[in-house]
């Protein structure tokens, strides 16, 4: 069930990719991120408030660390995107799939079963195929690599703290820290202006409520029982969903892109039998319902 919920989260991230792209074309990016996480914090506040006392100092510190990692990852990715190609940034961001088991091994001596390493390697190849990697700027690529490392750390740290603390309370602290950190970036850069128009507001509401509050709450809940490596592999589905929804909106992935999607899913199927079962359930549900109409973004 937790794996299925995470697949839904990656689908939400993939679905909002186009929304965010359109919104930040007309509204400052760091202002967008600040308001996004303000909405996420407000959405969780009524439920989280009575639970905060139960966190204690250790829980509050864990939430502060998780939020700082997440906010810094967004900031580094944004800075990197200004200096390198989109395809290069997309691939390097996805390298958290590789960095997550490495962080777990180095920091916490968590051994990874052989199928997990094989699945990680296969999914990484798929990410490269899907993004159509092209040479970018070394400086920009290094910044985006920092983003990938912080994403991996956030997943690994969450694995350690999720079983110990209330999921709603720790997610609320994480979202609040993201709001404060990214809002501070917006202030420092002079990107302070009121949101305007349906394009911006619809993206803010959807990303704030579903791609942030709901998504990271699900992660905190799921990591009570799921390993960091499996979480990272399921999150690798985000560019797959972004590609599918982009295709439905008129974009064309091409043969290499579709092959990359298939290879990423193959890596997930290899990694763990339970992950394979979750993916089969989603795909069979989608086939029964027919095709849909209509990034950790």
KEFILUM-621734 format. One line per 3 residues: number of its first residue (from 1); their letters; for each residue x, y, z of N, C-alpha, C. Coordinates in steps of 0.02 Angstrom, whole numbers, always signed. Layout:
<recs>
NUM	A	X,Y,Z,X,Y,Z,X,Y,Z ~ ...
</recs>
This chain:
<recs>
1	XXX	+41,-61,+0,+0,+0,+0,+43,+63,+0 ~ +97,+63,+41,+141,+121,+43,+174,+134,-25 ~ +195,+79,-57,+226,+86,-123,+178,+114,-174
4	XXX	+115,+93,-171,+65,+118,-217,+52,+193,-205 ~ +51,+213,-142,+41,+284,-125,+98,+326,-153 ~ +159,+299,-150,+217,+336,-177,+214,+342,-253
7	XXX	+189,+290,-286,+180,+294,-359,+131,+350,-376 ~ +78,+356,-335,+30,+411,-345,+66,+479,-337 ~ +110,+483,-287,+147,+546,-275,+189,+563,-336
10	XXX	+225,+514,-364,+267,+529,-423,+224,+548,-483 ~ +164,+520,-487,+118,+539,-541,+96,+611,-532 ~ +83,+632,-470,+65,+702,-456,+122,+748,-476
13	XXX	+184,+730,-457,+241,+771,-476,+248,+777,-552 ~ +239,+720,-586,+243,+721,-659,+188,+763,-690 ~ +128,+759,-661,+71,+797,-688,+80,+872,-679
16	XXX	+112,+892,-624,+119,+964,-611,+179,+995,-647 ~ +219,+954,-680,+279,+980,-713,+262,+1036,-762 ~ +212,+1024,-805,+193,+1074,-855,+162,+1135,-822
19	XXX	+123,+1125,-769,+93,+1181,-733,+147,+1228,-705 ~ +197,+1198,-673,+251,+1238,-643,+290,+1274,-697 ~ +304,+1240,-751,+342,+1270,-806,+306,+1332,-832
22	XXX	+240,+1328,-841,+201,+1385,-866,+198,+1441,-815 ~ +193,+1422,-750,+186,+1473,-698,+250,+1513,-689 ~ +307,+1479,-686,+370,+1515,-673,+395,+1553,-734
25	XXX	+361,+1543,-791,+378,+1583,-850,+352,+1655,-842 ~ +303,+1664,-796,+274,+1731,-787,+276,+1755,-715 ~ +305,+1714,-670,+308,+1732,-599,+376,+1709,-572
28	XXX	+410,+1750,-531,+478,+1733,-508,+481,+1665,-473 ~ +532,+1627,-489,+537,+1557,-465,+540,+1552,-389 ~ +585,+1590,-357,+592,+1582,-285,+530,+1609,-248
31	XXX	+498,+1659,-276,+434,+1681,-248,+383,+1626,-253 ~ +382,+1592,-311,+336,+1535,-321,+348,+1481,-269 ~ +412,+1463,-259,+428,+1410,-212,+410,+1431,-141
34	XXX	+423,+1494,-123,+406,+1517,-56,+331,+1512,-43 ~ +291,+1536,-90,+218,+1533,-81,+193,+1461,-83 ~ +223,+1420,-126,+205,+1349,-129,+211,+1316,-61
37	XXX	+268,+1326,-28,+278,+1294,+37,+241,+1329,+93 ~ +223,+1393,+84,+179,+1426,+131,+110,+1393,+130 ~ +85,+1379,+70,+20,+1345,+63,+23,+1276,+94
40	XXX	+79,+1239,+81,+87,+1173,+110,+86,+1176,+187 ~ +120,+1225,+215,+124,+1233,+288,+55,+1248,+317 ~ +19,+1293,+284,-48,+1312,+307,-96,+1253,+303
43	XXX	-89,+1212,+252,-133,+1154,+244,-124,+1103,+299 ~ -61,+1095,+321,-47,+1045,+373,-56,+1072,+443 ~ -54,+1138,+452,-53,+1169,+518,-111,+1146,+564
46	XXX	-174,+1146,+541,-229,+1128,+587,-221,+1058,+616 ~ -197,+1011,+575,-190,+942,+599,-125,+934,+638 ~ -73,+970,+617,-7,+962,+648,-2,+996,+716
49	XXX	-37,+1051,+726,-29,+1091,+786,-35,+1051,+851 ~ -87,+1008,+858,-92,+970,+921,-38,+917,+929 ~ -3,+900,+875,+46,+846,+877,+117,+871,+887
52	XXX	+128,+936,+881,+196,+962,+882,+231,+950,+948 ~ +194,+954,+1003,+225,+944,+1068,+255,+875,+1074 ~ +224,+827,+1041,+250,+758,+1044,+316,+748,+1008
55	XXX	+335,+795,+966,+398,+788,+929,+458,+793,+976 ~ +453,+840,+1024,+510,+851,+1067,+567,+885,+1029 ~ +623,+894,+1064,+680,+928,+1033,+710,+886,+976
58	XXX	+714,+821,+985,+743,+778,+934,+701,+780,+870 ~ +636,+776,+877,+592,+777,+819,+594,+844,+783 ~ +595,+898,+823,+599,+965,+792,+665,+973,+755
61	XXX	+719,+947,+784,+784,+952,+750,+784,+911,+686 ~ +752,+852,+688,+749,+810,+628,+709,+845,+573 ~ +653,+876,+591,+612,+912,+542,+650,+972,+513
64	XXX	+688,+1005,+557,+729,+1062,+534,+781,+1039,+484 ~ +814,+983,+498,+865,+957,+452,+834,+936,+386 ~ +778,+901,+388,+744,+879,+327,+723,+938,+284
67	XXX	+695,+989,+316,+673,+1049,+280,+732,+1086,+249 ~ +788,+1091,+287,+847,+1125,+261,+876,+1089,+201 ~ +877,+1022,+204,+902,+983,+147,+859,+994,+85
70	XXX	+793,+993,+96,+746,+1000,+40,+751,+1070,+10 ~ +752,+1121,+52,+755,+1190,+27,+821,+1202,-10 ~ +876,+1177,+18,+941,+1186,-15,+943,+1149,-82
73	XXX	+911,+1091,-85,+909,+1054,-149,+873,+1094,-202 ~ +816,+1124,-185,+779,+1165,-233,+822,+1225,-255 ~ +856,+1256,-207,+897,+1315,-223,+955,+1296,-270
76	XXX	+989,+1241,-256,+1045,+1220,-299,+1021,+1200,-369 ~ +965,+1165,-372,+938,+1146,-437,+921,+1208,-479 ~ +891,+1257,-447,+872,+1319,-482,+934,+1355,-507
79	XXX	+985,+1361,-464,+1047,+1394,-484,+1081,+1355,-541 ~ +1080,+1288,-537,+1110,+1247,-588,+1075,+1253,-655 ~ +1009,+1256,-654,+971,+1260,-716,+986,+1325,-754
82	XXX	+1007,+1376,-718,+1024,+1440,-752,+1091,+1435,-788 ~ +1130,+1381,-775,+1198,+1377,-801,+1211,+1316,-845 ~ +1163,+1270,-850,+1174,+1209,-888,+1112,+1193,-929
85	XXX	+1114,+1139,-967,+1058,+1120,-1010,+1004,+1085,-969 ~ +942,+1088,-993,+887,+1056,-958,+897,+980,-957 ~ +919,+951,-1012,+926,+878,-1015,+981,+855,-967
88	XXX	+1036,+892,-965,+1090,+874,-919,+1067,+880,-847 ~ +1031,+934,-831,+1006,+944,-763,+956,+890,-744 ~ +913,+870,-792,+865,+817,-778,+898,+752,-760
91	XXX	+950,+734,-799,+985,+672,-786,+1023,+675,-720 ~ +1059,+729,-708,+1101,+734,-647,+1057,+736,-585 ~ +1000,+771,-588,+953,+771,-531,+932,+700,-515
94	XXX	+919,+661,-567,+897,+591,-557,+950,+546,-529 ~ +1012,+570,-525,+1065,+528,-497,+1057,+516,-422 ~ +1008,+549,-390,+995,+531,-320,+976,+458,-313
97	XXX	+954,+427,-368,+939,+355,-367,+1003,+316,-351 ~ +1059,+338,-377,+1124,+306,-363,+1151,+330,-296 ~ +1145,+394,-281,+1175,+422,-221,+1140,+400,-157
100	XXX	+1076,+383,-161,+1039,+362,-102,+1069,+299,-70 ~ +1078,+244,-108,+1109,+186,-76,+1180,+199,-53 ~ +1217,+241,-89,+1285,+258,-68,+1285,+296,-1
103	XXX	+1239,+344,+6,+1233,+381,+69,+1213,+334,+126 ~ +1165,+290,+112,+1143,+243,+164,+1201,+198,+187 ~ +1242,+177,+139,+1298,+133,+154,+1352,+170,+193
106	XXX	+1370,+230,+170,+1425,+268,+201,+1406,+296,+269 ~ +1345,+324,+275,+1326,+358,+336,+1300,+311,+390 ~ +1263,+259,+369,+1229,+217,+418,+1246,+142,+410
109	XXX	+1294,+126,+367,+1316,+57,+357,+1259,+10,+338 ~ +1212,+37,+298,+1154,-3,+276,+1174,-41,+213 ~ +1176,-107,+217,+1192,-148,+159,+1135,-150,+110
112	XXX	+1151,-150,+46,+1100,-151,-7,+1103,-219,-41 ~ +1047,-256,-46,+1048,-320,-81,+1068,-312,-154 ~ +1095,-364,-183,+1117,-361,-253,+1062,-339,-301
115	XXX	+1000,-365,-295,+947,-341,-341,+936,-266,-336 ~ +947,-237,-276,+939,-165,-268,+990,-127,-308 ~ +1054,-149,-306,+1107,-116,-345,+1094,-123,-420
118	XXX	+1072,-182,-440,+1057,-193,-512,+1000,-147,-534 ~ +948,-143,-492,+892,-99,-508,+912,-26,-513 ~ +956,-4,-468,+981,+65,-469,+1019,+78,-533
121	XXX	+1063,+30,-552,+1103,+39,-613,+1059,+43,-675 ~ +1010,-2,-679,+965,-4,-737,+924,+60,-740 ~ +897,+83,-683,+857,+144,-682,+898,+205,-703
124	XXX	+962,+206,-683,+1006,+262,-702,+1016,+265,-777 ~ +1025,+207,-808,+1031,+204,-881,+967,+231,-913 ~ +910,+211,-886,+846,+235,-912,+839,+310,-905
127	XXX	+862,+339,-849,+860,+411,-840,+900,+447,-894 ~ +960,+419,-910,+1001,+448,-962,+967,+446,-1029 ~ +933,+390,-1045,+898,+384,-1109,+839,+432,-1112
130	XXX	+802,+437,-1057,+743,+479,-1057,+760,+553,-1063 ~ +814,+574,-1029,+831,+645,-1031,+869,+664,-1094 ~ +894,+614,-1131,+934,+630,-1191,+993,+672,-1173
133	XXX	+1034,+647,-1127,+1088,+686,-1096,+1131,+721,-1148 ~ +1142,+784,-1138,+1188,+823,-1179,+1237,+858,-1134 ~ +1294,+877,-1161,+1345,+910,-1121,+1321,+978,-1096
136	XXX	+1329,+989,-1031,+1309,+1053,-1003,+1370,+1091,-977 ~ +1358,+1142,-938,+1412,+1181,-907,+1437,+1144,-846 ~ +1504,+1136,-838,+1530,+1102,-778,+1507,+1135,-713
139	XXX	+1505,+1202,-711,+1484,+1236,-650,+1410,+1222,-636 ~ +1368,+1226,-687,+1297,+1213,-678,+1284,+1141,-660 ~ +1320,+1095,-693,+1311,+1024,-678,+1331,+1008,-606
142	XXX	+1383,+1041,-581,+1406,+1030,-512,+1353,+1053,-462 ~ +1321,+1109,-477,+1268,+1133,-433,+1209,+1084,-432 ~ +1191,+1058,-490,+1135,+1010,-494,+1154,+944,-459
145	XXX	+1218,+925,-465,+1241,+865,-429,+1234,+875,-354 ~ +1247,+936,-330,+1235,+951,-260,+1162,+942,-241 ~ +1117,+962,-285,+1045,+951,-275,+1030,+877,-269
148	XXX	+1058,+837,-314,+1046,+764,-312,+1071,+734,-246 ~ +1130,+757,-223,+1158,+731,-160,+1113,+749,-101 ~ +1086,+811,-101,+1042,+831,-47,+976,+794,-48
151	XXX	+950,+780,-108,+889,+740,-113,+901,+670,-85 ~ +959,+641,-101,+976,+575,-74,+981,+577,+2 ~ +1014,+628,+29,+1020,+635,+101,+951,+642,+134
154	XXX	+907,+681,+102,+840,+690,+131,+804,+623,+136 ~ +810,+581,+85,+777,+516,+86,+808,+471,+139 ~ +874,+471,+144,+909,+428,+192,+894,+450,+264
157	XXX	+895,+516,+276,+879,+541,+344,+807,+525,+362 ~ +761,+533,+314,+691,+519,+328,+682,+446,+348 ~ +720,+401,+317,+716,+330,+335,+732,+319,+409
160	XXX	+780,+358,+435,+801,+350,+505,+750,+380,+553 ~ +718,+436,+534,+676,+472,+582,+601,+455,+576 ~ +579,+432,+518,+508,+420,+507,+477,+372,+557
163	XXX	+510,+317,+575,+479,+271,+623,+474,+299,+694 ~ +511,+353,+708,+516,+378,+776,+467,+435,+792 ~ +444,+470,+740,+405,+530,+752,+341,+530,+712
166	XXX	+294,+571,+735,+230,+579,+701,+240,+607,+631 ~ +211,+573,+581,+222,+592,+510,+195,+661,+495 ~ +136,+678,+521,+106,+744,+507,+148,+799,+538
169	XXX	+169,+790,+600,+206,+843,+634,+274,+855,+601 ~ +309,+801,+585,+376,+810,+556,+372,+838,+485 ~ +320,+820,+448,+311,+848,+381,+295,+922,+385
172	XXX	+255,+941,+435,+238,+1012,+444,+301,+1053,+457 ~ +344,+1029,+502,+406,+1065,+516,+449,+1069,+453 ~ +452,+1015,+415,+491,+1014,+353,+465,+1066,+304
175	XXX	+398,+1069,+295,+369,+1118,+248,+380,+1189,+273 ~ +375,+1200,+339,+384,+1267,+367,+455,+1291,+356 ~ +504,+1247,+364,+574,+1265,+353,+586,+1281,+280
178	XXX	+556,+1242,+235,+562,+1257,+163,+533,+1325,+147 ~ +476,+1340,+176,+445,+1406,+165,+492,+1461,+189 ~ +520,+1454,+249,+564,+1505,+275,+628,+1512,+234
181	XXX	+659,+1456,+216,+721,+1459,+179,+713,+1486,+109 ~ +663,+1461,+72,+653,+1483,+3,+623,+1553,+1 ~ +582,+1569,+51,+557,+1638,+56,+613,+1687,+68
184	XXX	+663,+1667,+107,+721,+1710,+119,+761,+1720,+55 ~ +767,+1667,+14,+800,+1674,-51,+763,+1724,-94 ~ +696,+1720,-94,+656,+1765,-135,+667,+1838,-112
187	XXX	+669,+1848,-47,+681,+1916,-21,+750,+1941,-40 ~ +799,+1897,-33,+868,+1918,-49,+877,+1936,-122 ~ +839,+1902,-165,+844,+1914,-237,+795,+1967,-262
190	XXX	+756,+1994,-217,+707,+2044,-236,+648,+2015,-276 ~ +635,+1950,-267,+581,+1918,-304,+517,+1916,-262 ~ +497,+1973,-237,+438,+1976,-194,+383,+2013,-230
193	XXX	+332,+1977,-249,+272,+2007,-279,+214,+1960,-269 ~ +155,+1989,-266,+95,+1949,-254,+80,+1905,-315 ~ +60,+1842,-303,+41,+1799,-359,-18,+1829,-397
196	XXX	-21,+1817,-461,-74,+1846,-502,-92,+1799,-558 ~ -156,+1797,-574,-180,+1759,-631,-193,+1685,-616 ~ -236,+1656,-657,-256,+1586,-647,-197,+1538,-656
199	XXX	-154,+1551,-705,-98,+1506,-718,-54,+1499,-657 ~ -38,+1554,-624,+6,+1552,-566,-31,+1523,-505 ~ -91,+1547,-492,-127,+1525,-432,-146,+1451,-436
202	XXX	-167,+1428,-494,-185,+1357,-499,-124,+1313,-487 ~ -66,+1334,-513,-5,+1295,-502,+16,+1297,-428 ~ +9,+1355,-396,+27,+1361,-326,-18,+1317,-282
205	XXX	-82,+1317,-294,-128,+1278,-253,-116,+1203,-263 ~ -108,+1182,-325,-98,+1110,-339,-31,+1087,-311 ~ +22,+1126,-323,+88,+1104,-297,+92,+1111,-221
208	XXX	+61,+1162,-194,+62,+1171,-121,+25,+1116,-85 ~ -35,+1100,-108,-76,+1050,-74,-56,+979,-90 ~ -46,+965,-155,-37,+895,-176,+36,+876,-187
211	XXX	+74,+919,-221,+144,+902,-236,+191,+917,-178 ~ +166,+950,-126,+208,+965,-67,+179,+935,-4 ~ +124,+963,+22,+96,+939,+85,+79,+864,+81
214	XXX	+39,+845,+32,+19,+775,+25,+79,+731,+8 ~ +121,+752,-40,+175,+710,-64,+226,+695,-9 ~ +248,+746,+27,+300,+734,+78,+271,+702,+141
217	XXX	+206,+711,+152,+173,+674,+206,+171,+599,+190 ~ +155,+583,+127,+156,+513,+106,+226,+484,+112 ~ +277,+523,+93,+345,+498,+101,+362,+482,+174
220	XXX	+344,+528,+219,+358,+516,+290,+322,+455,+316 ~ +260,+445,+294,+221,+387,+314,+250,+323,+284 ~ +267,+325,+219,+291,+265,+185,+359,+242,+212
223	XXX	+401,+290,+232,+467,+271,+254,+469,+242,+324 ~ +411,+233,+354,+408,+194,+415,+422,+121,+400 ~ +406,+99,+339,+412,+28,+322,+454,+15,+259
226	XXX	+468,+67,+219,+504,+57,+156,+575,+83,+162 ~ +621,+49,+128,+691,+69,+129,+702,+132,+87 ~ +756,+167,+102,+773,+228,+64,+786,+211,-9
229	XXX	+818,+154,-22,+833,+135,-92,+769,+124,-131 ~ +722,+91,-101,+659,+78,-137,+621,+144,-148 ~ +623,+189,-99,+591,+254,-107,+622,+290,-167
232	XXX	+689,+291,-171,+723,+326,-225,+705,+296,-292 ~ +700,+230,-296,+683,+197,-359,+612,+215,-381 ~ +565,+215,-334,+496,+233,-352,+494,+307,-374
235	XXX	+532,+350,-340,+533,+421,-359,+562,+430,-430 ~ +601,+381,-453,+628,+385,-521,+573,+382,-574 ~ +513,+364,-553,+457,+363,-600,+432,+433,-618
238	XXX	+454,+483,-579,+429,+551,-592,+441,+574,-664 ~ +502,+568,-691,+511,+589,-761,+472,+547,-810 ~ +458,+485,-792,+416,+442,-835,+346,+471,-840
241	XXX	+317,+487,-782,+250,+517,-782,+251,+585,-815 ~ +304,+624,-804,+308,+690,-837,+308,+681,-913 ~ +344,+630,-937,+346,+616,-1009,+279,+594,-1036
244	XXX	+245,+551,-998,+179,+527,-1020,+129,+584,-1023 ~ +126,+624,-969,+78,+680,-968,+98,+732,-1021 ~ +162,+742,-1031,+184,+787,-1083,+163,+763,-1152
247	XXX	+167,+698,-1163,+145,+668,-1226,+70,+681,-1237 ~ +31,+672,-1184,-41,+683,-1189,-57,+757,-1203 ~ -10,+801,-1181,-20,+873,-1192,+8,+897,-1259
250	XXX	+39,+850,-1296,+63,+868,-1363,+137,+861,-1374 ~ +177,+850,-1320,+248,+839,-1328,+261,+769,-1357 ~ +320,+759,-1385,+338,+694,-1413,+404,+672,-1383
253	XXX	+404,+613,-1351,+465,+588,-1319,+514,+558,-1369 ~ +489,+528,-1422,+533,+493,-1468,+548,+422,-1444 ~ +578,+382,-1487,+591,+312,-1470,+638,+305,-1411
256	XXX	+691,+345,-1409,+739,+340,-1354,+707,+358,-1288 ~ +663,+409,-1287,+629,+429,-1226,+584,+375,-1200 ~ +544,+344,-1244,+500,+290,-1223,+540,+230,-1200
259	XXX	+595,+216,-1234,+638,+161,-1212,+666,+175,-1142 ~ +684,+239,-1130,+708,+257,-1063,+655,+246,-1010 ~ +592,+263,-1025,+537,+250,-978,+533,+175,-961
262	XXX	+537,+134,-1013,+533,+62,-1003,+591,+36,-961 ~ +651,+63,-973,+710,+41,-936,+705,+61,-862 ~ +681,+121,-848,+671,+142,-779,+623,+95,-743
265	XXX	+567,+80,-775,+519,+34,-744,+550,-35,-735 ~ +593,-56,-783,+627,-119,-776,+672,-121,-715 ~ +707,-65,-703,+749,-61,-644,+710,-68,-579
268	XXX	+649,-39,-578,+607,-46,-518,+583,-118,-510 ~ +565,-150,-565,+541,-218,-562,+596,-266,-538 ~ +658,-251,-558,+715,-293,-537,+729,-285,-463
271	XXX	+721,-225,-437,+746,-208,-370,+713,-249,-315 ~ +646,-252,-316,+611,-287,-263,+546,-315,-289 ~ +528,-376,-269,+464,-405,-291,+404,-363,-270
274	XXX	+408,-331,-210,+351,-291,-187,+342,-229,-230 ~ +398,-200,-252,+394,-142,-297,+363,-163,-363 ~ +380,-222,-387,+351,-247,-449,+276,-256,-442
277	XXX	+255,-282,-384,+183,-292,-373,+146,-225,-373 ~ +175,-174,-340,+143,-107,-339,+136,-80,-410 ~ +189,-88,-450,+188,-60,-518,+137,-97,-561
280	XXX	+135,-164,-554,+85,-202,-593,+15,-181,-575 ~ +3,-168,-510,-64,-147,-488,-84,-81,-520 ~ -37,-33,-522,-51,+32,-552,-64,+25,-627
283	XXX	-23,-14,-661,-30,-22,-734,-95,-58,-751 ~ -112,-110,-712,-174,-146,-727,-235,-103,-714 ~ -231,-60,-661,-286,-14,-647,-294,+36,-704
286	XXX	-237,+61,-729,-239,+109,-784,-268,+79,-847 ~ -252,+15,-861,-277,-18,-921,-352,-29,-916 ~ -376,-45,-855,-449,-56,-848,-487,+9,-859
289	XXX	-456,+65,-837,-491,+130,-843,-483,+161,-911 ~ -434,+136,-950,-421,+166,-1015,-371,+222,-1009 ~ -346,+249,-1065,-295,+301,-1063,-321,+365,-1033
292	XXX	-277,+400,-998,-297,+463,-965,-310,+517,-1017 ~ -355,+562,-1000,-367,+619,-1043,-336,+681,-1012 ~ -334,+714,-1059,-316,+778,-1036,-253,+808,-1072
295	XXX	+402,+832,-605,+469,+830,-584,+465,+846,-515 ~ +532,+781,-472,+508,+811,-412,+504,+883,-428 ~ +433,+895,-459,+427,+964,-483,+403,+1008,-426
</recs>
